[in-house]
């Protein structure tokens, strides 16, 4: 069975070829430590391929739903991610980092994965001012704590009895 990422594009090597659109929908299992591309709804990509000197220009868009876990408070949320793509598939280059067309078919999986995953945060936060969790109790610091709870969460709370209040 052929991959939904593989397309026959060898004919675009000719400078006389007309630009062509390709698109696909596919369920993937890609993830970072705290972010994961969800299999449903499926990842979608729509790309325009245009022949240019030395290669094929790739312009388009990738859309996926990603689940994140906050690095501080461990809350989870989902977001729809839309990533614009502007890449080049070389036909005559020899750089290791290039996407290269060898033969008549090209597998877009690496390009789509690179573009999407490199756009995700390495340290996702639910909000920039997320306070995280209390280490001992595991409770969320983003919720209001009573004064007693705040005092007990302090590592210095055991020293409060040693203070001379001057009574």
Secondary structure as UniProt FT lines:
FT   TURN            4..5
FT   STRAND          6..8
FT   HELIX           10..13
FT   TURN            15..16
FT   STRAND          20..26
FT   STRAND          35..37
FT   STRAND          43..52
FT   TURN            53..54
FT   STRAND          55..69
FT   TURN            71..73
FT   STRAND          76..90
FT   TURN            96..97
FT   STRAND          99..100
FT   STRAND          105..107
FT   HELIX           109..117
FT   TURN            118..119
FT   TURN            128..129
FT   TURN            135..137
FT   TURN            141..142
FT   HELIX           147..153
FT   TURN            155..156
FT   HELIX           157..162
//
